[in-house]
Amino acid sequence: MYRVNEKFDVHAIQGGIVHREVNETVEADRPRQRGLDTQWRILDHTGYGNYILAYYCGRVTENWFFEGSVVYSRTPTLADKDLRTLQVTGTNLRIDFNTYCKPKTSGCI
């Protein structure tokens, strides 16, 4: 059996704080086959390494799937040029970056 219990607050890109709570329980048909089966794809990146846009998908059990995308960057904010390029890529891929959350970067350990 897999259990996920999380509570977290995230600073949204468009402003404000998004409160999330995840409580999931899943029973595996074959409990001995544990672990995540995950694949990642790089959708866009800068040649000079300022950001990477990645897509991930996978499964926890035979009937529990997940997918999403994430932007990794070297700095808390992107340069205007990189942001414009990323937005064009997002539009072409039908990604709405307004639905993305922005992590809190100050006060982190």
Protein Blocks (a to p, Z undefined) as FASTA:
>chain_A
ZZdddddddddfkgpjdddddddddddfblmlgcjddddddfbdcfklpaccddddddfb
lmlccdddddddfbfbdcfklmmmmmmmmmmnopafklpccddfehpZZ
